[in-house]
Amino acid sequence: MEGDYQIEKDEEGYYETEISCVRKVAQKQFRCYGIKGHIADPPDGENAKSDWLFYRIDQFPSLEAGDRVRFKTSKSKINVFPDLGRARNIYPDDLTKLD
């Protein structure tokens, strides 16, 4: 993933970052987006090679690489993929696409 830096939370607990890529997933009812950087203080408390927003297709807007987003999360999970290694799925509680 682009950007090996930490994304800090703001005073309301939100992160802001840019979408770096769109990942196709087998389950068509979900969306998955790589983000630039790594969230600070992730809920899972572990290290990951990359961070990914993961949510149901009807939950938040569709995004593309280059979009800026603001999101809040209380749940994340590390998964290991052959092509990505240790990747963090971030399950947003709230997400807004920024202009």
Secondary structure, 3 states (H helix, E strand, C coil): CCCCCEECCCCCCCEEEEEEEECCCCCCCEEEEEECCEECCCCCCCCCCEEEEEEECCCCCCCCCCCEEEEEEEEEEEEEECCCEEEEEEEEEEEEEEC
